[in-house]
Amino acid sequence: MTALEALILGVIQGVTEFIPISSSAHLLIVRWVFGWDTGTVAFDAVIHLGTLLALLLFFWREWYQLVVSQFRSKRRANDREDAPMLLWPILFASIPAAAVGFKFQDTIDSVFRDQPLLTGAMLILMGLALYAADRAGRKNRPMGAVKLLDWVFIGLAQALALIPGVSRSGITITAGLAAGLEREAAARFSFLLGAPVILGAGAWELHKVMKIGLTSADAMPMIVGTVASAISGFFCIKFLIGYLKTRTTGIFVVYRVALGLALIAASLTGRLHL
């Protein structure tokens, strides 16, 4: 992989990780369409650390408040209606995705990773699910109204994101809307919930890569891709938070369905490099 390819893939990762259109699907589509050697699952996971950096930088105030809240009194944390969120629900809600990833990641990769028909179908199905949740959801609950059951519900949904085409942000925003959250709140919820999972997956894959050892030729694309994903991810978060304050998710639904149909058509006509 060249540095230029890594740069392009990093930008794609940063943009599609947070917009609900599936980063894993887009990284695979690039390889299928252009025949690029986009590396392995390890490359995809390691450049996720760039998007983690974007999350930490953009939401540094929220993370600071979450950490500080752990040192406040139990009464203040539990009794006040305006009490801040606690860190432990985020970690608790990340368990399903972490457990499924640890137990079944290799199986999921071997079964689903090179299946453009399945990826296309998931792009479409989850796009329609996002549309239904946006239309039917009450969208009247701000971040301050998030309860433990919301964390559990959306945390369980997040485990499905291991399947290419589902989209981690897509499934969690969909679940948040279905739970009645405001669009902006659903996006913020999705981003905060994703941080532990992204950290765990990226750190684990980086650990495996370091055990094998990297040449300078291997390391440079990972560094370039990670930096690119961090920068593009930061601005993408800013865009999406502002966008959902006044607009629906309709444009992302249309994009998902169109991309899914195009991917299925390309697969059936043999135009992909599998």
FIZA-231605 format. One record per residue (C-alpha): x, y, z; residue in one letter. Coordinates in steps of 0.1 Angstrom, whole numbers. Example, Ala and Ser with C-alpha at 12.3 -4.5 7.8 and 13.67 -1.06 7.14 Angstrom:
2
c1:123 | c2:-45 | c3:78 | res:a
c1:137 | c2:-11 | c3:71 | res:s
//
This chain:
274
c1:0 | c2:0 | c3:0 | res:m
c1:13 | c2:34 | c3:-9 | res:t
c1:12 | c2:65 | c3:13 | res:a
c1:-13 | c2:81 | c3:-11 | res:l
c1:-36 | c2:51 | c3:-9 | res:e
c1:-34 | c2:52 | c3:29 | res:a
c1:-42 | c2:89 | c3:29 | res:l
c1:-73 | c2:84 | c3:8 | res:i
c1:-84 | c2:54 | c3:29 | res:l
c1:-78 | c2:74 | c3:61 | res:g
c1:-100 | c2:103 | c3:49 | res:v
c1:-127 | c2:78 | c3:39 | res:i
c1:-125 | c2:62 | c3:73 | res:q
c1:-127 | c2:95 | c3:91 | res:g
c1:-157 | c2:107 | c3:72 | res:v
c1:-177 | c2:75 | c3:71 | res:t
c1:-170 | c2:64 | c3:107 | res:e
c1:-193 | c2:92 | c3:120 | res:f
c1:-217 | c2:98 | c3:91 | res:i
c1:-241 | c2:68 | c3:93 | res:p
c1:-231 | c2:52 | c3:60 | res:i
c1:-207 | c2:25 | c3:71 | res:s
c1:-169 | c2:29 | c3:72 | res:s
c1:-162 | c2:-8 | c3:68 | res:s
c1:-184 | c2:-10 | c3:37 | res:a
c1:-166 | c2:20 | c3:21 | res:h
c1:-131 | c2:6 | c3:28 | res:l
c1:-141 | c2:-27 | c3:13 | res:l
c1:-158 | c2:-10 | c3:-17 | res:i
c1:-126 | c2:9 | c3:-25 | res:v
c1:-107 | c2:-24 | c3:-27 | res:r
c1:-134 | c2:-42 | c3:-47 | res:w
c1:-138 | c2:-14 | c3:-72 | res:v
c1:-102 | c2:-3 | c3:-77 | res:f
c1:-84 | c2:-35 | c3:-68 | res:g
c1:-63 | c2:-18 | c3:-41 | res:w
c1:-46 | c2:-38 | c3:-15 | res:d
c1:-62 | c2:-19 | c3:14 | res:t
c1:-43 | c2:-41 | c3:39 | res:g
c1:-60 | c2:-63 | c3:64 | res:t
c1:-86 | c2:-60 | c3:91 | res:v
c1:-56 | c2:-48 | c3:113 | res:a
c1:-51 | c2:-18 | c3:90 | res:f
c1:-88 | c2:-9 | c3:92 | res:d
c1:-88 | c2:-12 | c3:130 | res:a
c1:-56 | c2:7 | c3:136 | res:v
c1:-67 | c2:37 | c3:116 | res:i
c1:-98 | c2:37 | c3:137 | res:h
c1:-75 | c2:50 | c3:164 | res:l
c1:-74 | c2:82 | c3:144 | res:g
c1:-112 | c2:85 | c3:146 | res:t
c1:-108 | c2:79 | c3:184 | res:l
c1:-85 | c2:108 | c3:186 | res:l
c1:-110 | c2:129 | c3:168 | res:a
c1:-137 | c2:119 | c3:193 | res:l
c1:-115 | c2:127 | c3:223 | res:l
c1:-105 | c2:161 | c3:209 | res:l
c1:-140 | c2:172 | c3:198 | res:f
c1:-157 | c2:160 | c3:230 | res:f
c1:-130 | c2:168 | c3:254 | res:w
c1:-153 | c2:188 | c3:276 | res:r
c1:-178 | c2:160 | c3:278 | res:e
c1:-150 | c2:135 | c3:287 | res:w
c1:-137 | c2:158 | c3:313 | res:y
c1:-171 | c2:161 | c3:329 | res:q
c1:-176 | c2:124 | c3:327 | res:l
c1:-144 | c2:118 | c3:346 | res:v
c1:-150 | c2:145 | c3:371 | res:v
c1:-185 | c2:132 | c3:378 | res:s
c1:-170 | c2:100 | c3:392 | res:q
c1:-157 | c2:120 | c3:422 | res:f
c1:-189 | c2:138 | c3:430 | res:r
c1:-211 | c2:126 | c3:458 | res:s
c1:-236 | c2:98 | c3:452 | res:k
c1:-264 | c2:120 | c3:462 | res:r
c1:-254 | c2:147 | c3:437 | res:r
c1:-250 | c2:122 | c3:409 | res:a
c1:-283 | c2:104 | c3:416 | res:n
c1:-307 | c2:129 | c3:430 | res:d
c1:-304 | c2:160 | c3:408 | res:r
c1:-324 | c2:161 | c3:377 | res:e
c1:-296 | c2:179 | c3:359 | res:d
c1:-269 | c2:155 | c3:371 | res:a
c1:-243 | c2:148 | c3:345 | res:p
c1:-239 | c2:115 | c3:328 | res:m
c1:-216 | c2:90 | c3:345 | res:l
c1:-188 | c2:72 | c3:328 | res:l
c1:-198 | c2:37 | c3:340 | res:w
c1:-229 | c2:35 | c3:318 | res:p
c1:-208 | c2:42 | c3:287 | res:i
c1:-184 | c2:14 | c3:297 | res:l
c1:-213 | c2:-9 | c3:306 | res:f
c1:-231 | c2:-4 | c3:273 | res:a
c1:-199 | c2:-11 | c3:254 | res:s
c1:-197 | c2:-46 | c3:268 | res:i
c1:-220 | c2:-63 | c3:241 | res:p
c1:-200 | c2:-50 | c3:211 | res:a
c1:-167 | c2:-58 | c3:229 | res:a
c1:-178 | c2:-93 | c3:238 | res:a
c1:-191 | c2:-101 | c3:203 | res:v
c1:-160 | c2:-86 | c3:187 | res:g
c1:-136 | c2:-106 | c3:209 | res:f
c1:-155 | c2:-139 | c3:205 | res:k
c1:-166 | c2:-137 | c3:169 | res:f
c1:-144 | c2:-111 | c3:151 | res:q
c1:-124 | c2:-137 | c3:132 | res:d
c1:-155 | c2:-156 | c3:122 | res:t
c1:-173 | c2:-125 | c3:111 | res:i
c1:-143 | c2:-114 | c3:90 | res:d
c1:-140 | c2:-148 | c3:73 | res:s
c1:-178 | c2:-151 | c3:66 | res:v
c1:-189 | c2:-115 | c3:59 | res:f
c1:-158 | c2:-94 | c3:49 | res:r
c1:-157 | c2:-104 | c3:12 | res:d
c1:-195 | c2:-106 | c3:5 | res:q
c1:-205 | c2:-75 | c3:-16 | res:p
c1:-241 | c2:-88 | c3:-19 | res:l
c1:-245 | c2:-90 | c3:18 | res:l
c1:-227 | c2:-56 | c3:23 | res:t
c1:-250 | c2:-40 | c3:-2 | res:g
c1:-281 | c2:-56 | c3:14 | res:a
c1:-271 | c2:-43 | c3:48 | res:m
c1:-265 | c2:-8 | c3:35 | res:l
c1:-301 | c2:-8 | c3:22 | res:i
c1:-317 | c2:-25 | c3:51 | res:l
c1:-301 | c2:-4 | c3:77 | res:m
c1:-308 | c2:27 | c3:57 | res:g
c1:-345 | c2:18 | c3:57 | res:l
c1:-343 | c2:12 | c3:94 | res:a
c1:-327 | c2:46 | c3:99 | res:l
c1:-355 | c2:62 | c3:79 | res:y
c1:-382 | c2:44 | c3:99 | res:a
c1:-366 | c2:54 | c3:132 | res:a
c1:-363 | c2:90 | c3:122 | res:d
c1:-399 | c2:91 | c3:110 | res:r
c1:-415 | c2:72 | c3:140 | res:a
c1:-392 | c2:84 | c3:168 | res:g
c1:-406 | c2:111 | c3:191 | res:r
c1:-373 | c2:130 | c3:190 | res:k
c1:-382 | c2:149 | c3:222 | res:n
c1:-355 | c2:136 | c3:246 | res:r
c1:-322 | c2:155 | c3:250 | res:p
c1:-290 | c2:140 | c3:263 | res:m
c1:-299 | c2:149 | c3:298 | res:g
c1:-329 | c2:125 | c3:296 | res:a
c1:-308 | c2:94 | c3:287 | res:v
c1:-314 | c2:65 | c3:311 | res:k
c1:-296 | c2:33 | c3:318 | res:l
c1:-320 | c2:13 | c3:297 | res:l
c1:-311 | c2:35 | c3:267 | res:d
c1:-275 | c2:27 | c3:272 | res:w
c1:-283 | c2:-10 | c3:273 | res:v
c1:-306 | c2:-9 | c3:242 | res:f
c1:-282 | c2:11 | c3:221 | res:i
c1:-252 | c2:-8 | c3:234 | res:g
c1:-268 | c2:-41 | c3:223 | res:l
c1:-276 | c2:-26 | c3:189 | res:a
c1:-240 | c2:-15 | c3:185 | res:q
c1:-228 | c2:-51 | c3:185 | res:a
c1:-244 | c2:-55 | c3:150 | res:l
c1:-220 | c2:-30 | c3:136 | res:a
c1:-193 | c2:-57 | c3:132 | res:l
c1:-212 | c2:-67 | c3:100 | res:i
c1:-199 | c2:-47 | c3:70 | res:p
c1:-226 | c2:-23 | c3:58 | res:g
c1:-244 | c2:-19 | c3:91 | res:v
c1:-224 | c2:11 | c3:103 | res:s
c1:-216 | c2:16 | c3:140 | res:r
c1:-228 | c2:52 | c3:140 | res:s
c1:-258 | c2:42 | c3:118 | res:g
c1:-271 | c2:15 | c3:141 | res:i
c1:-265 | c2:35 | c3:172 | res:t
c1:-281 | c2:67 | c3:158 | res:i
c1:-310 | c2:45 | c3:146 | res:t
c1:-314 | c2:30 | c3:180 | res:a
c1:-312 | c2:64 | c3:197 | res:g
c1:-339 | c2:78 | c3:174 | res:l
c1:-361 | c2:48 | c3:181 | res:a
c1:-357 | c2:54 | c3:218 | res:a
c1:-370 | c2:89 | c3:213 | res:g
c1:-338 | c2:109 | c3:214 | res:l
c1:-334 | c2:142 | c3:196 | res:e
c1:-314 | c2:138 | c3:164 | res:r
c1:-284 | c2:158 | c3:177 | res:e
c1:-286 | c2:139 | c3:210 | res:a
c1:-287 | c2:105 | c3:192 | res:a
c1:-255 | c2:115 | c3:173 | res:a
c1:-237 | c2:127 | c3:205 | res:r
c1:-248 | c2:95 | c3:222 | res:f
c1:-235 | c2:74 | c3:193 | res:s
c1:-201 | c2:92 | c3:194 | res:f
c1:-196 | c2:89 | c3:231 | res:l
c1:-207 | c2:52 | c3:231 | res:l
c1:-183 | c2:44 | c3:203 | res:g
c1:-151 | c2:56 | c3:220 | res:a
c1:-145 | c2:25 | c3:242 | res:p
c1:-152 | c2:1 | c3:214 | res:v
c1:-130 | c2:19 | c3:189 | res:i
c1:-102 | c2:21 | c3:216 | res:l
c1:-105 | c2:-16 | c3:224 | res:g
c1:-106 | c2:-28 | c3:187 | res:a
c1:-78 | c2:-5 | c3:176 | res:g
c1:-55 | c2:-12 | c3:206 | res:a
c1:-60 | c2:-50 | c3:202 | res:w
c1:-52 | c2:-50 | c3:165 | res:e
c1:-22 | c2:-26 | c3:171 | res:l
c1:-10 | c2:-51 | c3:197 | res:h
c1:-12 | c2:-80 | c3:172 | res:k
c1:6 | c2:-59 | c3:146 | res:v
c1:34 | c2:-50 | c3:169 | res:m
c1:39 | c2:-86 | c3:179 | res:k
c1:44 | c2:-95 | c3:143 | res:i
c1:66 | c2:-65 | c3:137 | res:g
c1:64 | c2:-38 | c3:111 | res:l
c1:88 | c2:-26 | c3:85 | res:t
c1:91 | c2:11 | c3:78 | res:s
c1:72 | c2:4 | c3:46 | res:a
c1:43 | c2:-11 | c3:66 | res:d
c1:43 | c2:15 | c3:93 | res:a
c1:42 | c2:46 | c3:72 | res:m
c1:8 | c2:39 | c3:55 | res:p
c1:-7 | c2:31 | c3:90 | res:m
c1:7 | c2:64 | c3:103 | res:i
c1:-6 | c2:84 | c3:73 | res:v
c1:-40 | c2:67 | c3:74 | res:g
c1:-44 | c2:73 | c3:111 | res:t
c1:-35 | c2:110 | c3:109 | res:v
c1:-58 | c2:115 | c3:79 | res:a
c1:-87 | c2:97 | c3:97 | res:s
c1:-82 | c2:119 | c3:128 | res:a
c1:-83 | c2:152 | c3:109 | res:i
c1:-112 | c2:143 | c3:86 | res:s
c1:-131 | c2:127 | c3:115 | res:g
c1:-129 | c2:158 | c3:136 | res:f
c1:-144 | c2:180 | c3:110 | res:f
c1:-170 | c2:153 | c3:101 | res:c
c1:-182 | c2:152 | c3:137 | res:i
c1:-186 | c2:190 | c3:137 | res:k
c1:-205 | c2:188 | c3:104 | res:f
c1:-229 | c2:161 | c3:115 | res:l
c1:-237 | c2:176 | c3:149 | res:i
c1:-246 | c2:209 | c3:133 | res:g
c1:-264 | c2:193 | c3:104 | res:y
c1:-287 | c2:172 | c3:126 | res:l
c1:-298 | c2:202 | c3:146 | res:k
c1:-320 | c2:214 | c3:118 | res:t
c1:-322 | c2:185 | c3:93 | res:r
c1:-333 | c2:149 | c3:90 | res:t
c1:-312 | c2:119 | c3:82 | res:t
c1:-330 | c2:115 | c3:48 | res:g
c1:-299 | c2:123 | c3:27 | res:i
c1:-280 | c2:95 | c3:44 | res:f
c1:-308 | c2:71 | c3:38 | res:v
c1:-309 | c2:79 | c3:1 | res:v
c1:-272 | c2:76 | c3:-2 | res:y
c1:-272 | c2:42 | c3:16 | res:r
c1:-299 | c2:28 | c3:-6 | res:v
c1:-283 | c2:41 | c3:-38 | res:a
c1:-249 | c2:28 | c3:-28 | res:l
c1:-263 | c2:-6 | c3:-18 | res:g
c1:-281 | c2:-10 | c3:-51 | res:l
c1:-250 | c2:0 | c3:-70 | res:a
c1:-229 | c2:-24 | c3:-51 | res:l
c1:-253 | c2:-53 | c3:-57 | res:i
c1:-255 | c2:-45 | c3:-94 | res:a
c1:-217 | c2:-43 | c3:-97 | res:a
c1:-213 | c2:-76 | c3:-79 | res:s
c1:-239 | c2:-94 | c3:-101 | res:l
c1:-223 | c2:-81 | c3:-133 | res:t
c1:-188 | c2:-91 | c3:-122 | res:g
c1:-173 | c2:-56 | c3:-120 | res:r
c1:-156 | c2:-60 | c3:-87 | res:l
c1:-121 | c2:-72 | c3:-79 | res:h
c1:-128 | c2:-99 | c3:-52 | res:l
//
